[in-house]
Amino acid sequence: MIELRHLHAVIAIAEERNLTRAAERLGIQQPPLTRLLKGMEQELGVQLFERHARGMRLTSAGRSMLKGAYDVIERMDETVEDVRRIVRGEAGELSIGFTNSALCHPSLPDLLGQFRETWPDVGLTLTEGNSSQLLGALREDTVDVAFVRTSIPYVSDVVVELIVEEPMVVAVPRTHRLAKEAPAGGLKLAELEDEDFILYQSQYNNGLYKTIVDACLGAGFTPRIRQKGPQLLAALNLVAGGLGISLVPQSMQQHHAGQVVYIPLSSRTALTAPLYLVFRSVRMTGAKLYFIHQARRIRQAYGTVKAG
């Protein structure tokens, strides 16, 4: 079987035209190189070199073998460098997961654009899902980094970092009375006591759903939850259809602008929506480390924004 060492031997002998010098170049003695060459010629059933007093001369079969050896070594070198660039994070793929509401935050499109400019040879793959789906994708290594709205339970080697918080606003149908009579200073939660709520419920019940319910309980009432959507955008679709009201992150105000009116909460209602960065602390390539570093800078740029 022809191996890389055989190809290096052919190249060295052809270029040096002398077995002794070729052996020195390869870092071996001449007898092992002679045996290697004879074994290769026997394996191929052809003579690669003619032995002359002035040195080794390639046969026609040898010239063909030399060309192939150069091609294989060049491809091998390119492959090794490609692998090293992937390990360094200079090439390859980076898979980013999002919940649909997380991508609405204005910082994330900017983050993706900046990463593309800095790491042009790293392909970005975007995956949308809910928090539990993205956690599963992280554990299966099909997603490298994820942005979610719900903090997830502790999982070994999974890092969860709060990146930013933004105010929540009340989303009501365009025909709702509050759309026409919203107080100038913002709504108090107590004013929503008689409303039908449409909420997003995660698998873990510890995200925005719990935050909203706890805030309503703190305001003196139990929210009347008529519908539960699997995602925040689904909840907004139901609001647009007139089925009730909801509380959503401020950055989602771009959705259903003609059918839904977004009303701020009063300054005393410190109700915010978190955005979490989630990743596994393994296979930390250069590209992944850079992306995480830049994502953390969102916290510096936006900070924690209080409602009102």
C-alpha positions in Angstrom: 0.0 0.0 0.0 1.3 3.4 -1.0 1.6 5.8 1.9 2.7 9.4 2.3 6.2 8.3 3.2 6.5 6.7 -0.2 5.4 9.9 -2.0 7.9 12.0 0.0 10.6 9.5 -0.9 9.8 9.7 -4.6 9.9 13.6 -4.4 13.2 13.6 -2.5 14.9 11.1 -4.9 13.7 12.9 -8.0 14.8 16.3 -6.7 18.2 15.2 -5.3 18.9 12.6 -8.1 21.0 10.8 -5.5 19.9 8.2 -3.0 22.4 9.3 -0.3 21.4 13.0 -0.4 17.7 12.0 -0.6 18.1 9.8 2.5 19.8 12.6 4.4 17.0 15.0 3.4 14.4 12.5 4.7 16.4 11.9 7.9 17.0 8.2 7.3 19.9 6.0 6.2 20.4 5.0 2.5 19.7 1.3 2.9 16.2 1.8 4.3 15.4 4.3 1.5 16.7 1.8 -1.1 14.4 -0.9 0.4 11.5 1.5 0.5 12.0 2.3 -3.2 12.3 -1.3 -4.3 9.2 -2.3 -2.3 7.2 0.5 -3.9 8.3 -0.5 -7.4 7.4 -4.1 -6.6 4.0 -3.0 -5.3 3.3 -1.0 -8.4 4.8 -3.4 -10.8 6.8 -0.7 -12.6 10.3 0.8 -12.4 10.2 4.4 -11.2 13.9 5.3 -11.5 16.8 4.2 -13.7 20.1 3.9 -11.9 23.0 5.6 -13.6 26.6 6.5 -12.7 25.6 10.1 -12.4 22.6 9.4 -10.3 18.9 8.5 -10.4 16.8 9.3 -13.4 13.0 9.1 -13.6 11.3 6.7 -16.0 8.1 7.7 -17.7 6.2 5.9 -15.0 8.3 7.7 -12.4 7.5 11.1 -13.9 3.8 10.3 -13.7 4.2 9.1 -10.1 6.1 12.3 -9.2 3.4 14.5 -10.6 0.8 12.6 -8.6 3.0 12.8 -5.5 3.2 16.6 -5.8 -0.6 16.8 -6.2 -1.3 14.6 -3.2 1.2 16.4 -0.9 -0.2 19.8 -1.9 -3.8 18.7 -1.2 -2.7 17.1 2.1 -1.0 20.3 3.1 -4.1 22.4 2.2 -6.3 20.0 4.1 -4.1 20.2 7.2 -4.1 24.0 7.0 -7.9 24.0 6.6 -8.3 21.8 9.7 -5.9 24.0 11.7 -7.9 27.1 10.6 -11.1 25.5 11.7 -9.6 24.6 15.1 -8.4 28.2 15.4 -11.9 29.4 14.5 -10.8 31.1 11.3 -13.0 28.9 9.1 -15.8 26.4 9.4 -19.3 27.0 10.7 -20.8 28.7 13.7 -24.4 27.9 14.5 -26.5 30.5 16.3 -29.8 29.7 17.9 -32.6 32.2 18.6 -36.1 32.3 20.0 -38.2 34.4 17.6 -38.6 37.2 20.2 -34.8 37.3 20.9 -34.0 38.1 17.3 -36.3 41.1 17.6 -33.8 42.8 19.9 -32.0 45.5 17.9 -28.5 44.5 19.1 -28.6 41.0 17.5 -28.7 41.9 13.8 -25.9 44.3 14.4 -23.9 41.6 16.2 -24.3 39.1 13.3 -23.3 41.7 10.8 -20.2 42.7 12.7 -19.2 39.0 13.1 -19.6 38.4 9.4 -17.2 41.3 8.6 -14.6 40.2 11.1 -14.8 36.4 10.3 -15.7 36.3 6.6 -14.5 32.7 6.2 -16.8 31.4 9.0 -20.2 30.5 7.8 -23.1 31.5 10.1 -26.1 29.1 10.5 -29.2 30.5 12.2 -31.6 28.2 14.0 -34.9 29.2 15.4 -36.7 27.4 18.2 -38.0 27.7 21.7 -35.8 27.6 24.8 -36.1 23.8 25.4 -35.4 23.0 21.7 -32.4 25.2 21.7 -31.1 23.7 24.9 -31.4 20.3 23.3 -29.6 21.5 20.2 -26.7 22.9 22.4 -26.4 19.5 24.1 -26.3 17.7 20.8 -23.7 20.2 19.4 -25.9 21.2 16.5 -26.0 24.8 17.9 -22.9 26.6 19.3 -24.5 29.6 20.9 -28.1 30.5 21.6 -30.1 33.6 22.7 -33.2 32.9 24.7 -35.7 34.8 26.8 -36.1 32.1 29.5 -33.4 31.1 31.9 -32.9 27.4 31.7 -32.3 24.9 34.5 -28.7 24.0 35.5 -27.0 21.7 33.1 -23.4 20.6 33.4 -21.0 22.6 31.1 -23.9 24.8 29.8 -23.3 28.5 30.6 -26.2 30.9 31.0 -25.5 34.7 31.1 -27.9 37.6 31.3 -27.0 39.9 28.5 -29.6 42.6 28.7 -33.1 43.5 30.1 -35.6 45.7 28.3 -39.0 47.1 29.4 -42.2 45.2 28.8 -45.2 46.9 27.2 -48.9 46.0 27.1 -50.1 44.8 23.7 -53.8 45.3 23.0 -55.9 45.0 19.9 -56.3 48.2 17.9 -60.0 48.3 18.7 -59.5 47.9 22.5 -60.6 50.7 24.7 -57.1 51.0 26.2 -55.8 51.7 22.7 -57.8 55.0 22.7 -57.7 55.8 26.4 -54.2 54.9 27.5 -53.1 57.2 30.4 -50.2 59.5 29.6 -48.1 58.2 32.4 -48.4 54.6 31.3 -50.6 51.8 32.6 -50.6 50.3 36.0 -50.9 46.5 36.2 -53.9 46.8 38.4 -55.8 48.4 35.5 -55.5 45.1 33.6 -57.3 43.1 36.3 -60.5 42.6 34.2 -58.7 41.8 31.0 -58.2 38.5 29.2 -54.5 37.6 29.1 -52.7 35.8 26.3 -49.3 34.6 27.5 -46.3 32.7 26.3 -45.6 29.6 28.4 -42.2 27.9 28.3 -41.5 24.3 29.2 -39.9 25.4 32.5 -42.5 28.0 33.6 -39.7 30.2 35.0 -39.4 32.9 32.3 -41.7 35.7 31.1 -44.8 33.7 32.0 -43.8 33.5 35.7 -42.5 37.1 35.7 -45.9 38.4 34.4 -48.0 36.2 36.7 -45.9 37.1 39.8 -46.1 40.8 38.9 -49.9 40.6 38.6 -50.2 38.8 41.9 -48.0 41.6 43.4 -50.5 44.1 42.0 -53.3 42.4 43.8 -55.0 40.2 41.3 -54.6 36.8 39.5 -54.4 37.3 35.8 -57.3 35.7 33.8 -55.3 33.7 31.3 -57.6 32.8 28.4 -54.9 31.6 25.9 -51.4 30.3 26.0 -49.1 30.6 23.0 -46.1 28.4 22.3 -44.1 31.5 21.4 -44.3 35.3 22.0 -45.1 35.9 18.3 -47.9 33.4 18.5 -49.3 35.3 21.5 -49.1 38.5 19.5 -51.0 36.9 16.6 -53.8 36.1 19.0 -53.8 39.7 20.3 -54.0 40.9 16.8 -57.1 38.7 16.3 -58.8 40.4 19.2 -58.7 37.4 21.7 -57.1 39.3 24.5 -54.1 41.4 25.7 -50.5 40.5 26.4 -47.3 41.8 27.8 -44.3 41.6 25.6 -40.7 43.0 25.3 -40.5 46.5 24.0 -38.5 45.4 21.0 -41.4 43.4 19.6 -43.5 46.6 18.9 -42.6 46.3 15.2 -45.0 43.3 14.9 -48.6 43.8 13.8 -48.1 47.5 13.9 -51.5 48.1 12.2 -53.5 45.7 14.3 -51.9 45.9 17.8 -51.3 49.0 19.9 -48.4 48.9 22.4 -48.8 50.9 25.6 -46.0 51.5 28.1 -46.3 50.6 31.7 -46.1 53.2 34.4 -42.7 54.1 35.9 -43.6 52.3 39.1 -44.1 49.0 37.2 -40.5 47.7 36.9 -41.4 44.8 34.6 -38.6 43.8 32.3 -37.8 41.1 29.8 -34.4 39.4 30.0 -32.2 38.2 27.1 -29.9 35.4 27.9 -26.8 34.1 26.1 -26.4 30.3 26.4 -23.5 28.2 25.3 -21.5 25.1 26.2 -18.0 25.6 27.7 -16.5 23.1 25.3 -14.9 23.4 21.8 -14.2 27.1 22.3 -12.8 28.0 18.9 -11.5 31.5 18.2 -14.7 32.4 16.3 -16.9 31.1 19.1 -14.9 33.0 21.7 -15.0 36.2 19.7 -18.8 35.9 19.2 -19.4 35.4 22.9 -17.1 38.3 23.7 -19.0 40.6 21.4 -22.4 39.4 22.7 -21.3 40.3 26.2 -20.6 43.8 25.0 -24.4 44.2 24.4 -24.7 44.5 28.1 -22.3 47.4 28.1 -24.1 49.1 25.2 -27.7 48.6 26.4 -27.3 47.9 30.1 -30.4 47.0 32.2 -33.2 49.3 31.0 -35.9 49.8 33.5 -39.6 50.1 32.5 -41.2 53.4 32.1 
